[in-house]
């Protein structure tokens, strides 16, 4: 059994080793803002107004939040970030984060860009170990909702849904041919069923030898842990591998508000403790069934990441086993990502990219998430300021 390394998520010299002093000061400014909900709300409101009024604010956004949370405006613009992360043993997941292109032409253009990310990953498997996409980036969310409700589709809607399926298959086929695992992101509960169905169809087709197609499991949903177990049972019966990206979830407020407004049972766990319990049980389930599961721990929760390293030691899984990955968002939780990578674990960062204006919905969610998740921005700030102080002392000692 491989010895468990001594991992400290407090080691800021490792956590921020890839950031210059200027980048660290910028991070301090950004998290200082989102740490105050009222300042964050004013800033978001002001930016939304400026964008709607077509005021020239993109340059300011690019130099602040965009640069911190995104890799660039184009795929090639991300090369510097890919190389920098790779130098410290952290992979890049290129996440084309353009949203709202709700037309067949837009869906086709997004599909071509996603194929481009797979082609780029094929040429740099160590630097870009995964590709990723959202089904709503290549298909209409209203159509997916109608499919989930099992409503009768018009002939044109049937054709549109078949085109969604063809795009998903085109992406997964390219991923399989290129030996680049592809993550299918989770979305809202009212469109998740057809996304799951597409994911499992692709798994049965392309996961014969190992996990290439990964579905995403949001453990803050009450039904998700059982869904994962059911998916595993089906894969075992049909003899293919499961690809599972485990996350807590991203739509809690929206889900609860909709459930209340429409009078159906809240699909979200009753408490953070219940979400944490389900997430950690899912980690253990995946580790116990590693022979047929490749999985990713997509979490900013320090305990869950530490818990997975303990499970790996318990079950004799090597730190660098290709079937077990840790992942965090670019610009967040560097203390987790870089300390795990230094200890020899497989780690990747989600690195969004795209034109500044198109990526703004993503940036708004990051700001709101850091404001609403208890302690998230405070934790980031404490670590950033600790590292700034450490560097200050180090410079003083060199004089």
QUISULHU-V352069 format. One record per residue. RES is the residue in one small letter. PSI is psi in whole degrees, 0 to 359 (999 if undefined). OMEGA is omega in degrees with one decimal (* if undefined). Layout:
((RES,PSI,OMEGA) (RES,PSI,OMEGA))
This chain:
((x,135,-178.6) (x,136,-179.4) (x,141,178.9) (x,128,-179.9) (x,159,175.9) (x,102,-178.5) (x,126,174.4) (x,118,176.8) (x,4,177.3) (x,351,-174.4) (x,93,-175.7) (x,338,178.7) (x,326,175.5) (x,314,-175.7) (x,319,-173.7) (x,24,-178.1) (x,333,-177.6) (x,357,-177.2) (x,134,174.2) (x,169,176.9) (x,320,-179.2) (x,317,179.2) (x,324,179.7) (x,322,177.1) (x,323,176.8) (x,318,177.8) (x,320,178.0) (x,318,179.1) (x,314,-176.6) (x,312,-177.6) (x,337,173.2) (x,323,179.0) (x,309,-175.2) (x,346,177.5) (x,345,177.4) (x,104,-174.2) (x,321,-176.9) (x,323,176.6) (x,317,178.8) (x,316,-179.3) (x,317,178.8) (x,316,-179.1) (x,315,180.0) (x,315,179.1) (x,319,-179.7) (x,318,179.8) (x,317,178.4) (x,317,178.5) (x,315,-178.0) (x,319,179.3) (x,318,179.7) (x,324,-179.3) (x,2,179.9) (x,37,175.3) (x,151,-175.1) (x,73,-177.8) (x,358,-174.8) (x,326,178.5) (x,319,178.4) (x,316,179.3) (x,317,-178.7) (x,322,-175.8) (x,352,-178.4) (x,259,-173.6) (x,319,-177.4) (x,310,-178.9) (x,329,-178.0) (x,320,-172.9) (x,351,-174.8) (x,158,-177.6) (x,331,-178.3) (x,181,-178.1) (x,346,179.0) (x,169,-177.4) (x,320,-179.7) (x,337,177.5) (x,343,-178.0) (x,356,-173.2) (x,320,-178.2) (x,317,179.0) (x,319,179.1) (x,312,-178.8) (x,320,-178.6) (x,314,178.5) (x,318,-177.8) (x,327,179.5) (x,333,-179.3) (x,16,175.9) (x,19,179.7) (x,125,178.9) (x,165,178.2) (x,133,170.6) (x,105,-177.6) (x,116,-173.3) (x,99,179.8) (x,104,-166.3) (x,29,175.5) (x,129,-176.9) (x,157,171.9) (x,11,178.4) (x,70,-170.5) (x,72,173.7) (x,158,179.8) (x,321,177.6) (x,317,178.3) (x,317,179.8) (x,321,179.2) (x,321,178.6) (x,319,177.2) (x,318,178.9) (x,315,179.7) (x,321,177.8) (x,320,179.0) (x,321,175.8) (x,325,177.5) (x,320,178.9) (x,324,178.4) (x,316,178.9) (x,321,179.3) (x,320,178.6) (x,323,179.7) (x,325,-178.9) (x,347,-177.2) (x,66,-173.8) (x,330,178.8) (x,321,-177.5) (x,330,-177.8) (x,82,-171.3) (x,346,-178.2) (x,159,165.6) (x,169,-175.8) (x,150,171.7) (x,160,172.9) (x,135,179.6) (x,327,178.5) (x,352,172.3) (x,340,-176.6) (x,11,179.3) (x,156,-175.0) (x,129,-178.8) (x,326,178.1) (x,323,177.2) (x,317,178.2) (x,321,178.8) (x,320,179.3) (x,320,177.2) (x,316,-179.6) (x,323,179.5) (x,355,-178.0) (x,35,175.1) (x,155,179.4) (x,126,179.7) (x,144,172.2) (x,168,178.7) (x,319,179.3) (x,322,177.6) (x,322,176.1) (x,318,178.8) (x,320,179.7) (x,319,179.8) (x,324,177.0) (x,325,176.9) (x,324,175.1) (x,312,-179.2) (x,319,179.4) (x,321,178.3) (x,316,178.3) (x,315,-179.0) (x,321,179.5) (x,318,179.4) (x,313,-177.8) (x,325,177.1) (x,317,178.1) (x,320,178.4) (x,316,-179.8) (x,314,-179.7) (x,330,-177.8) (x,355,-176.2) (x,41,178.1) (x,110,178.5) (x,143,-178.5) (x,130,-179.7) (x,126,174.9) (x,114,-175.4) (x,150,174.8) (x,157,178.8) (x,201,-175.2) (x,153,-175.7) (x,328,-174.7) (x,357,171.9) (x,4,-172.9) (x,327,-175.8) (x,310,177.6) (x,330,176.1) (x,316,176.0) (x,315,-177.7) (x,317,177.2) (x,318,-179.9) (x,315,-178.1) (x,327,175.0) (x,317,179.7) (x,322,177.1) (x,314,-179.2) (x,330,-177.5) (x,321,-169.3) (x,354,-177.9) (x,34,-178.0) (x,321,-175.7) (x,327,179.4) (x,175,-179.4) (x,113,173.1) (x,314,177.7) (x,126,-179.4) (x,130,169.1) (x,159,-179.5) (x,134,-176.5) (x,115,179.9) (x,106,-172.4) (x,357,173.2) (x,357,171.9) (x,138,-176.0) (x,331,-174.1) (x,351,-165.6) (x,317,-177.9) (x,317,178.3) (x,325,176.5) (x,318,177.7) (x,316,-179.9) (x,321,177.8) (x,320,179.1) (x,320,177.8) (x,317,179.5) (x,318,179.1) (x,319,178.0) (x,321,178.3) (x,319,-179.1) (x,322,-176.6) (x,1,173.3) (x,51,169.0) (x,172,-176.2) (x,149,175.4) (x,135,169.1) (x,123,-174.5) (x,121,169.2) (x,119,-177.6) (x,125,176.1) (x,165,173.0) (x,309,175.7) (x,165,-171.1) (x,4,-172.7) (x,30,-170.0) (x,307,-176.9) (x,316,179.6) (x,318,-179.5) (x,314,-177.6) (x,319,-179.6) (x,318,-179.4) (x,317,179.7) (x,318,-179.8) (x,316,-177.5) (x,325,-175.6) (x,357,172.4) (x,32,174.0) (x,167,-174.7) (x,136,177.3) (x,121,-177.9) (x,358,-174.5) (x,147,178.7) (x,147,-175.9) (x,343,-177.6) (x,164,175.7) (x,322,180.0) (x,320,179.3) (x,321,176.6) (x,315,179.9) (x,317,-179.4) (x,314,179.9) (x,319,-179.2) (x,313,-177.7) (x,328,174.9) (x,324,177.4) (x,320,175.4) (x,313,-178.4) (x,320,178.8) (x,318,179.8) (x,317,179.3) (x,318,179.8) (x,333,-176.4) (x,34,-173.7) (x,338,-179.8) (x,335,-178.3) (x,5,-178.4) (x,130,164.9) (x,134,-174.6) (x,162,-179.5) (x,130,174.8) (x,96,-178.7) (x,83,-170.7) (x,145,172.4) (x,9,-179.0) (x,118,-174.5) (x,319,-178.0) (x,315,-177.3) (x,319,177.7) (x,318,177.5) (x,320,-179.7) (x,320,179.0) (x,321,177.4) (x,324,178.2) (x,318,178.2) (x,319,179.9) (x,319,177.2) (x,316,-178.3) (x,321,-175.9) (x,10,174.5) (x,32,179.5) (x,127,-178.5) (x,151,-178.5) (x,323,-174.8) (x,24,177.7) (x,127,-175.7) (x,346,-177.3) (x,354,-176.6) (x,120,-178.9) (x,150,172.0) (x,142,179.7) (x,142,175.0) (x,167,178.1) (x,144,175.4) (x,132,179.6) (x,0,-179.9) (x,149,173.4) (x,41,176.3) (x,333,178.8) (x,330,177.0) (x,307,-173.7) (x,307,-171.1) (x,329,176.0) (x,323,174.7) (x,317,-179.7) (x,319,179.5) (x,329,179.4) (x,359,173.5) (x,7,179.3) (x,160,177.5) (x,117,-174.2) (x,142,175.7) (x,154,175.5) (x,135,168.4) (x,118,-179.6) (x,99,179.2) (x,151,173.3) (x,164,179.6) (x,170,177.9) (x,142,-173.9) (x,309,-176.7) (x,321,-177.9) (x,333,-177.0) (x,354,-176.6) (x,319,177.2) (x,322,177.3) (x,314,-178.3) (x,323,176.8) (x,319,179.1) (x,321,178.8) (x,316,-179.8) (x,315,-179.5) (x,322,180.0) (x,315,-179.2) (x,334,177.7) (x,321,-172.5) (x,329,-180.0) (x,118,-174.5) (x,121,173.0) (x,353,-174.8) (x,304,-177.7) (x,327,177.5) (x,318,179.5) (x,315,178.2) (x,315,-178.4) (x,315,-179.6) (x,314,-177.6) (x,317,179.3) (x,314,-178.5) (x,328,175.7) (x,318,180.0) (x,321,176.3) (x,319,178.4) (x,320,179.7) (x,316,179.9) (x,323,177.9) (x,315,178.4) (x,320,-179.1) (x,317,178.3) (x,320,180.0) (x,322,-179.7) (x,335,-178.7) (x,344,-176.8) (x,999,*))
